[in-house]
Amino acid sequence: MGDQIRRHRRRRIGRGWQVGRAHSSLWASLHVHYRKDGQAVNNQGTEGGVRMSRKFLASCGLALVLGLSGACKEATEPPIIGAVQGTVTVEGTGLDGVTVSLTGGASATATTSGGGNYSFPNLEAGSYTVTISGFPQDVTFAQTSGGTTVATHGRAQVIDFGGDYIRTASVNGTVSVNDMGIAGVSVSLTGTESGSGTTGADGTFNISNLRMGSYTVTISGYEEPRYVFDPTSQQVSPGLGQAVTADFTGMIGEIPFTVRIENMSMPKAFTFSGMLATPLGETMDDMAPGMSYGFNFDATPGMSISFAAGLMGSEGMFFAPDGMGIALWNDDGTQVTGDVTDQVMLWQMGDNVTAAMGDDMPEVSDVVMVTLESIGPASFHLNILNVTEEVKGEQMMMLTPGVAVVHSAPDPLFTAGMPDRGAGLAALARRGMAEGLAAALGAHTGITGVLGPGPYASHTGSGVLFMPGTPASAGLEAYAETGDPTMLAGEVTPEDGIHQMGAFFVPAGGMEPGPLLPSMAYEFTVMGRPGDMLTFATGFAQANDLFYAPGPDGIALFPDGARPFSGDVTDMLTLWDAGTELNERPGSGLNQVLRQAMPDMGTPEMEMVDERKVCFVYPDITNAMDFIKVTITAN
């Protein structure tokens, strides 16, 4: 039995029971065995001892039962231990620093970290509530608490919280220069988060749906150097639901202006033309024997004169030189003068214009004498004299009114062997009516406009290039008489308030410096800023010392002080006379810019700078399409 008890004891201990030392001693003191006769004896071998052992056994049995009962109570299943954990996020990003409180089966507090994580370990079984607090005021959560139950040993219950930012803040403002809103400026926000916008037509911007926080507002993309802003960034800190203002006020910087000077004149085929209407000193139209037609004109080397005068009663005959006309200048540069009748022919108007042929045709020299006379360095007088004699009883040979024209290209009136052009020559030859042909020639007669290079400047002073009523400077004289602006530009000093100075020489699209012919243009770019004026000059190359320019103050590039000017400024120009050289007739003077053999060969004038003299007819610039057009474009 003792062995059984010991085996039982060992088995129970092996199953986890805990037996105390008292119980061990008890079992150790109980050694019972049986004799062969079946009498139980104690370990001393006495029966009395057995009887005492039985009593003792009874008491020990009770102790054994109590001991085993206590051991069973200590060996029940272990308690359930779990955890509660989770993550606090805002728009998918972990939010650290949030306070997390646990209530229920136990109480505890934690703070999110490591990407918004929290954990409450070692929790006994029970119901728990997790509550978050202390998160930023611009964050909102659908719920800020959640419950769970710890019921499984070793398992962590998860409660996550996901929130969103409250975006009710905004940043607005205006980007302006001199109270003028600037459109199309880029506005960017950096800081708590990013945002961007663009100014509207009035220069305003508004960037909304922002979180509260600190931002840097930066502008860019405006026209530089036209506008200058300092600073280009501002710091703002809108609160929850608050709109803050960030205005940017700049100033006009320098901007480029393109100036275009166009030669609007039409090329003229003839420099002079007119009608031979009335014989000199007479009142009648037709030219009888002894009478003459006269015509004064100017012509430069290389030019010729042609005329046509009808032979009365001839049914279509007229006197004229051939298509080349009568040359007015000799090869040595002297004027042709004297009798030039041998260059005149009698022509017949038929299906074609041909030389009159036949034995009955009069000799030209028997009817007319044509002479040229010099009346000035480049001036001539043409005289056509009827040299026939009046014979009593015979019909007089008379000439009818005609026309004369100065030209450089051949065939100004007709082409031999070709039909009449229908411009009025047939009426002249057949009916003595020259008005139509004279009008046709007049439409193509005049000065071919030629402009020259010039200086330009943006400035704040007055009289940068010249001052009316004062003598021309050496630079202005050289410019007006030669068209070279180099010396004049060199005379300008910083005291004149110069912003930029330069000169233009090459026509647009060209490669070399040169004059500006019809349909051509000069272009230059000048930098300007508020307060700047524009001054420039372009030479009138068909004269001695004339030039086109605005007044001494120039043209305002920012008329209202803020907005740059663009437009046609032709009506702001004046044709100025430098007063340094006596003027010759425009387009024909030998000492003019286009024709002078060398500078400073004309007659000195010693006058003041003033508007052009009225002794000659000059192009009228009040109608831009007649001669010159100047436009300014702010870029």
Stockholm file with secondary structure:
# STOCKHOLM 1.0

chainA/1-635         MGDQIRRHRRRRIGRGWQVGRAHSSLWASLHVHYRKDGQAVNNQGTEGGVRMSRKFLASCGLALVLGLSGACKEATEPPIIGAVQGTVTVEGTGLDGVTVSLTGGASATATTSGGGNYSFPNLEAGSYTVTISGFPQDVTFAQTSGGTTVATHGRAQVIDFGGDYIRTASVNGTVSVNDMGIAGVSVSLTGTESGSGTTGADGTFNISNLRMGSYTVTISGYEEPRYVFDPTSQQVSPGLGQAVTADFTGMIGEIPFTVRIENMSMPKAFTFSGMLATPLGETMDDMAPGMSYGFNFDATPGMSISFAAGLMGSEGMFFAPDGMGIALWNDDGTQVTGDVTDQVMLWQMGDNVTAAMGDDMPEVSDVVMVTLESIGPASFHLNILNVTEEVKGEQMMMLTPGVAVVHSAPDPLFTAGMPDRGAGLAALARRGMAEGLAAALGAHTGITGVLGPGPYASHTGSGVLFMPGTPASAGLEAYAETGDPTMLAGEVTPEDGIHQMGAFFVPAGGMEPGPLLPSMAYEFTVMGRPGDMLTFATGFAQANDLFYAPGPDGIALFPDGARPFSGDVTDMLTLWDAGTELNERPGSGLNQVLRQAMPDMGTPEMEMVDERKVCFVYPDITNAMDFIKVTITAN
#=GR chainA/1-635 SS CHHHHHHHHHHHHHTTCCCCHHHHHHHHHCCCEECTTSCEECTTCCHHHHHHHHHHHHHHHHHHHHHHHHHHHHTCCCCCEEEEEEEEEETTEECCSCEEEEEESSCEEEECBTTTEEEEEEEESEEEEEEEECCCTTEEESCSEEEEEECSTTCEEECCEEEEECCCEEEEEEEEETTEECTTCEEEEEESSCEEEECCTTSEEEEEEECSSCEEEEEECSCTTTEECSCSEEEECCCTTCEEECCEEEEECCEEEEEEEEECCCCCSEEEEEEECSCTTCSSSSBCTTCEEEEEEECCTTCEEEEEEEETTSSSEEEEECTTCEECBCTTSCBCCEECGGGEEEEEESSSEEECCSTTSCCHHHHEEEEEEEEETTEEEEEEEECCCCCTTSCCCCEEEEEEEEESSSCSSCCTTSCCCSSSHHHHHHHCCCHHHHHHHHTTBSCCCCBCCEEEEEESSSCSSCCTTSCCCHHHHHHHHHCCCHHHHHHCCGGGCEEEEEEECSCTTCSSCCCBCTTCEEEEEEEECTTCEEEECEEBTTSSSEEEECCTTCEESSTTSSSCCCEECGGGCEEEECSSBCCCCTTTCTTSTTTCSSSSCSCBCCCCCEECCSSSCCCCTTSGGGSEEEEEEEC
#=GC SS_cons         CHHHHHHHHHHHHHTTCCCCHHHHHHHHHCCCEECTTSCEECTTCCHHHHHHHHHHHHHHHHHHHHHHHHHHHHTCCCCCEEEEEEEEEETTEECCSCEEEEEESSCEEEECBTTTEEEEEEEESEEEEEEEECCCTTEEESCSEEEEEECSTTCEEECCEEEEECCCEEEEEEEEETTEECTTCEEEEEESSCEEEECCTTSEEEEEEECSSCEEEEEECSCTTTEECSCSEEEECCCTTCEEECCEEEEECCEEEEEEEEECCCCCSEEEEEEECSCTTCSSSSBCTTCEEEEEEECCTTCEEEEEEEETTSSSEEEEECTTCEECBCTTSCBCCEECGGGEEEEEESSSEEECCSTTSCCHHHHEEEEEEEEETTEEEEEEEECCCCCTTSCCCCEEEEEEEEESSSCSSCCTTSCCCSSSHHHHHHHCCCHHHHHHHHTTBSCCCCBCCEEEEEESSSCSSCCTTSCCCHHHHHHHHHCCCHHHHHHCCGGGCEEEEEEECSCTTCSSCCCBCTTCEEEEEEEECTTCEEEECEEBTTSSSEEEECCTTCEESSTTSSSCCCEECGGGCEEEECSSBCCCCTTTCTTSTTTCSSSSCSCBCCCCCEECCSSSCCCCTTSGGGSEEEEEEEC
//
